[in-house]
Amino acid sequence: MQTISPGRWRGLRQTSLDGDVFAILAFDQRGTYRKMLPEGASYERAAEVKAEIVAALSIRASAVLLDNEYGLPSALTLARSSGLLMALEKSGYSGDATYRRIEFLPDWNVGDIRAMGASAVKLLAYYHPETGALAEEIEGVIAGVIRDSHAQGLPVFLEPLCYSLDAAVSKESAAFAELRPPVVIETARRLGALGPDVLKMEFPYDAAYHHNHDEWRAACEAISAASDVPWVLLSAGVDFATFADQARIACQAGASGWLAGRAIWKEAVTMGDADRSRFLQTTALDRMQRLVEVSQQYGRPWTQLYGMPANSPTWYKSAL
């Protein structure tokens, strides 16, 4: 069992439920979110709608993941019981669709995330383990972010997203669906070894093409076996019913919970004010509660993988 620093321990406690499992609401979307809004919606309106959704749903979440572009009002008004994760990366990527690099904002860093009172850093990385020098370059960037975050006492939630290396084969295709499970599992193995505190993983199978729950469970068990760090499942925009099944199977197979967004709240973005409020107080909160129960019933506590720093009169000399 790995011992982590007091700051990282507290950050994980602040972002998890009683029982040390995660039920995190994701709303760090920027470009995708703008496309969901009515054409011509102002910046102020985008931030306002996001804050309304977060205020309504954060009462059920162990934490909320936000962005620095539209997320400040949400961060300042989310439920007192909820932890806060902030995304570090810039939306999108540099390079072309088959050769992707992480892009950062020039005036936004780990120190800023710490200064605003967040509990953890989230880093998204487009990654494919078969890209040779590019994969090594991205691993180096990730390792640097982890070092910087840990130096600030912040845990890192690392979100690797796979992609196709063939421009003629889209990620949503049946052809890539066949390649996806080993790519996701190998990604967990390689990036988990870099020392993130939590991996935020895609479901290993594409539910549009694969429906065998035994195969789903085996692949999720392989993710758990591939890495010594806790992992949570992301929703990737699938419908709620599909994600609920995926989250249950992932947690039964060793995941420590979920970190989900659009599967819970996407309908609310395009609704009028009254319909949105009603949807959030009924359907969306019900979805949150159902997923919280999945984490609580089936999730693997992250404390099975991490230990507290040892106490002594001079603990601070070695634990910080």
C-alpha positions in Angstrom: 0.0 0.0 0.0 1.3 3.4 -1.0 1.4 6.2 1.6 0.4 9.6 0.3 1.0 13.1 1.7 -1.5 14.8 4.1 -2.6 17.3 1.4 -3.3 14.5 -1.1 -5.1 12.5 1.5 -7.3 15.4 2.5 -8.0 16.2 -1.2 -9.2 12.7 -1.8 -11.4 12.7 1.3 -12.8 16.1 0.3 -13.8 14.6 -3.2 -15.2 11.3 -2.0 -18.3 10.1 -0.1 -18.4 8.5 3.3 -17.0 5.0 2.5 -14.1 6.5 0.5 -15.7 6.1 -3.0 -16.3 8.8 -5.6 -19.5 10.2 -7.0 -18.3 13.3 -8.9 -20.3 15.5 -11.2 -18.4 16.6 -14.3 -19.1 20.0 -15.8 -15.8 21.1 -17.2 -17.0 21.1 -20.8 -16.3 24.2 -22.7 -16.4 23.8 -26.5 -18.9 20.9 -26.3 -21.0 22.9 -23.9 -21.1 26.0 -26.2 -22.3 23.8 -29.0 -25.2 22.6 -26.8 -26.4 26.1 -26.0 -28.7 28.1 -28.3 -26.9 30.0 -31.0 -25.8 33.4 -29.9 -25.9 32.6 -26.2 -23.7 35.1 -24.3 -20.8 34.2 -22.1 -22.8 35.4 -19.1 -25.7 33.1 -20.0 -23.4 30.1 -20.5 -21.9 30.7 -17.0 -25.3 31.2 -15.5 -26.8 28.0 -16.8 -23.8 26.0 -15.7 -24.0 27.5 -12.2 -27.7 26.6 -12.0 -27.1 23.0 -12.9 -24.2 22.7 -10.5 -26.0 24.3 -7.6 -28.9 21.9 -8.1 -26.9 18.7 -8.4 -23.9 19.3 -6.2 -26.0 18.5 -3.1 -25.8 14.8 -4.1 -22.2 14.8 -5.4 -19.0 14.1 -3.5 -17.3 16.7 -5.7 -17.8 18.7 -8.9 -15.3 19.0 -11.7 -15.3 22.5 -13.3 -13.3 24.6 -15.8 -11.8 28.0 -15.4 -13.6 29.6 -18.4 -17.3 29.3 -17.3 -16.9 27.6 -13.9 -16.1 30.4 -11.4 -19.8 31.2 -10.5 -20.4 27.4 -10.1 -17.3 27.0 -7.9 -18.4 29.8 -5.6 -22.0 28.6 -5.2 -21.8 24.7 -5.2 -23.0 22.9 -2.2 -20.9 23.2 1.0 -20.7 19.5 1.2 -19.1 19.1 -2.2 -15.4 19.1 -3.0 -14.0 20.9 -6.1 -11.8 19.6 -8.9 -10.5 22.1 -11.5 -9.4 21.2 -15.1 -5.8 22.2 -15.9 -5.7 21.7 -19.6 -7.0 23.9 -22.4 -10.1 22.6 -24.2 -9.1 20.5 -27.2 -5.6 19.5 -28.4 -2.8 20.6 -30.7 -1.6 18.6 -33.6 -3.8 16.7 -36.0 -6.5 14.2 -35.2 -4.1 11.2 -35.4 -1.2 12.9 -33.5 -2.5 14.8 -30.5 -0.7 16.8 -27.8 -1.9 18.4 -24.6 -2.4 22.1 -24.7 -2.4 24.4 -21.7 -3.6 28.0 -21.1 -0.6 30.3 -20.6 -2.0 32.0 -17.5 -3.6 29.0 -15.7 -1.5 26.6 -13.6 -1.5 24.2 -10.6 -0.7 27.1 -8.3 -3.8 28.9 -9.5 -5.9 25.9 -8.8 -4.5 25.6 -5.3 -5.1 29.4 -4.7 -8.8 29.2 -5.6 -9.3 26.5 -2.9 -9.8 23.4 -5.1 -9.3 20.0 -3.7 -7.7 18.4 -6.7 -6.3 18.9 -10.2 -7.8 17.2 -13.3 -5.7 16.7 -16.4 -7.1 15.4 -19.7 -4.6 13.8 -22.0 -5.3 12.4 -25.5 -3.1 9.3 -25.5 -2.5 6.2 -27.5 0.2 3.8 -26.2 1.3 2.9 -29.8 2.5 6.4 -30.8 6.1 5.9 -29.8 8.0 9.2 -29.2 4.7 11.1 -28.9 3.5 8.7 -26.1 6.8 9.2 -24.3 6.5 13.0 -24.7 3.0 13.0 -23.3 4.0 10.8 -20.4 6.7 13.3 -19.6 4.2 16.2 -19.6 1.9 14.2 -17.3 4.7 13.3 -15.0 5.6 17.0 -14.7 2.0 18.0 -13.9 1.9 15.3 -11.2 5.1 16.5 -9.6 3.9 20.1 -9.6 0.5 19.2 -8.1 2.0 16.9 -5.4 4.4 19.7 -4.5 1.3 21.9 -3.9 -0.3 19.1 -1.8 -3.0 18.4 -4.5 -4.0 15.0 -5.8 -4.3 14.5 -9.6 -7.2 12.9 -11.4 -5.8 11.9 -14.8 -8.2 11.5 -17.7 -6.7 9.7 -20.7 -8.8 9.6 -23.8 -7.9 7.2 -26.6 -8.2 8.0 -30.3 -7.7 6.4 -33.7 -4.3 6.5 -35.4 -5.9 6.0 -38.8 -7.6 9.1 -40.2 -10.0 6.8 -42.2 -11.2 5.0 -39.0 -13.1 7.2 -36.6 -13.2 6.5 -32.9 -17.0 5.9 -33.2 -16.5 3.2 -35.9 -17.0 -0.6 -35.5 -13.4 -1.0 -36.6 -12.0 1.0 -33.8 -14.4 -0.6 -31.3 -12.5 -3.8 -31.9 -9.2 -2.2 -31.0 -10.5 -0.2 -28.1 -10.3 -2.6 -25.1 -6.6 -3.4 -25.2 -5.8 0.3 -25.9 -7.7 1.4 -22.8 -6.2 -1.3 -20.6 -2.6 -0.7 -21.7 -3.2 3.0 -21.2 -4.2 2.4 -17.6 -1.1 0.3 -17.1 1.3 2.8 -18.5 -0.2 6.0 -17.2 -1.0 4.6 -13.8 2.7 3.9 -13.3 3.3 7.7 -13.5 1.7 8.2 -10.1 -1.6 10.0 -10.6 -3.8 9.7 -7.6 -6.9 8.6 -9.5 -7.4 7.5 -13.1 -10.5 8.7 -14.8 -11.0 6.0 -17.4 -13.2 5.5 -20.5 -15.3 2.3 -20.5 -13.2 -0.3 -22.3 -15.9 -1.4 -24.7 -18.0 0.8 -27.0 -21.6 0.1 -26.0 -22.8 0.9 -29.5 -21.2 -2.4 -30.7 -20.6 -4.6 -27.6 -23.4 -5.6 -25.2 -22.0 -8.7 -23.4 -21.9 -7.8 -19.7 -19.5 -10.6 -18.9 -17.0 -9.2 -21.4 -17.6 -5.7 -20.0 -16.8 -7.0 -16.5 -13.7 -8.9 -17.6 -12.3 -5.8 -19.3 -13.0 -3.6 -16.2 -11.3 -6.2 -14.0 -8.3 -5.9 -16.4 -8.1 -2.2 -15.8 -8.1 -2.7 -12.1 -5.4 -5.3 -12.4 -3.3 -3.1 -14.7 -2.8 -0.2 -12.3 -2.1 0.2 -8.6 -4.1 3.5 -8.4 -7.8 3.9 -7.9 -9.9 4.5 -11.0 -13.3 6.0 -11.7 -15.5 5.7 -14.8 -16.3 8.7 -17.1 -19.6 8.8 -18.9 -18.3 10.0 -22.4 -21.8 11.4 -23.3 -23.6 8.0 -23.4 -27.2 7.9 -22.3 -28.0 7.6 -18.6 -29.3 4.0 -18.7 -26.2 2.8 -20.5 -23.9 4.6 -18.1 -25.8 3.3 -15.0 -25.1 -0.2 -16.3 -21.5 0.6 -17.1 -20.9 2.2 -13.7 -22.3 -0.7 -11.8 -20.2 -3.2 -13.7 -17.1 -1.1 -13.4 -17.5 -0.7 -9.6 -18.2 -4.4 -9.2 -14.9 -5.0 -11.1 -12.8 -2.7 -8.9 -13.6 0.9 -9.9 -13.8 3.4 -7.0 -16.9 5.2 -8.4 -17.6 7.5 -11.3 -17.0 11.0 -12.6 -19.9 11.8 -15.0 -21.5 14.8 -16.7 -23.7 14.7 -19.8 -25.3 11.4 -18.9 -26.8 13.2 -15.9 -27.5 16.8 -17.0 -27.3 17.2 -20.8 -31.1 17.7 -21.4 -31.1 20.6 -19.0 -28.9 22.8 -21.1 -31.4 23.3 -23.9 -34.5 23.7 -21.7 -36.3 26.9 -20.8 -35.8 28.1 -17.2 -38.9 26.6 -15.7 -38.5 23.2 -17.5 -34.8 23.2 -16.5 -35.5 23.8 -12.9 -38.1 21.0 -12.8 -35.9 18.6 -14.6 -33.0 19.2 -12.3 -35.1 18.8 -9.2 -36.6 15.5 -10.4 -35.0 13.5 -13.2 -31.4 14.7 -12.8 -31.4 14.5 -9.0 -32.8 11.0 -9.3 -30.0 10.0 -11.6 -27.5 11.4 -9.2 -29.0 9.4 -6.3 -29.1 6.2 -8.3 -25.4 6.6 -9.3 -24.4 7.5 -5.7 -26.0 4.2 -4.6 -23.9 2.4 -7.2 -20.7 3.8 -5.8 -21.7 3.2 -2.2 -22.9 -0.4 -2.9 -20.2 -1.6 -5.3 -17.2 0.8 -5.4 -13.8 -0.1 -4.1 -12.7 2.4 -1.4 -9.6 4.3 -2.4 -8.3 3.7 1.1 -7.7 0.1 0.1 -4.9 1.4 -2.1 -3.5 4.4 -0.1 -2.4 4.7 3.5 -2.3 7.7 5.8 1.1 9.3 6.6 2.5 7.9 9.8 2.1 10.1 12.8 5.1 11.2 14.9 6.3 14.4 16.7 8.2 15.4 13.5 5.8 14.0 10.8 6.0 17.2 8.8 9.7 16.8 8.1 9.1 13.8 5.8 5.3 13.7 5.0 5.0 17.1 3.2 
